[in-house]
Amino acid sequence: MYKLKTTETDSSVIEFIENVEHLKKREDAFRLLDIFTEATGCKAKMWGPSIIGFGKYHYKYKSGHEGDAPIVGFSPRKAKISLYVTPGDEHRSDLLERFGKHTTGKSCVYINKVDDIDIDVLVKLIKQSFIYINEVYPN
C-alpha cells in the first residue's frame, strides 16, 4: 500500500529554517514565513522534512488515492526556493506574468531569491490559492 511521504509533522519550522545552509536562502525563508503567515492567517507547520505549509485540506482522487496536504507552502531547497501555490488555471498565467523572475513546474513555482519577485503578486497567488483549493476541496 502506498504511504504518503509528505505528511504534517511536529518538527519546528524555526529550527528547520535556522538550519538552512546558505545565509541568503535562510533570510529569504524567514521573509517568506512572514509573508505566508500574514497572507493566510495560518500557523506554519512542517510537512515532511522540508516543506513549510499553511492551512490543510483533504483530497481524494478518482483513483481512490487520498490524503492531506497544505493549502500553500514553500521550501528553501538547495537549487531554488519552491513555492507551492495553486491559484487555479483562470488566475495562474495572469498572476505569473506579473510575478517576476521564476520558472514553473506542474504545481510549483521556483524562484532563486525573494528579491526577484513582486511580493504583492505573491500575496495574490497565496490568497487565490486558498480560494481555489477551498472551492475544489470544500470541507
Beta strands, then each sheet from edge to edge (+ up, - down):
strand 1: 45-47
strand 2: 51-54
strand 3: 57-60
strand 4: 66-69
strand 5: 72-76
strand 6: 81-84
strand 7: 103-104
strand 8: 108-111
sheet 1: 1+ 2- 5+ 6- 8+ 7-
sheet 2: 3+ 4-
end
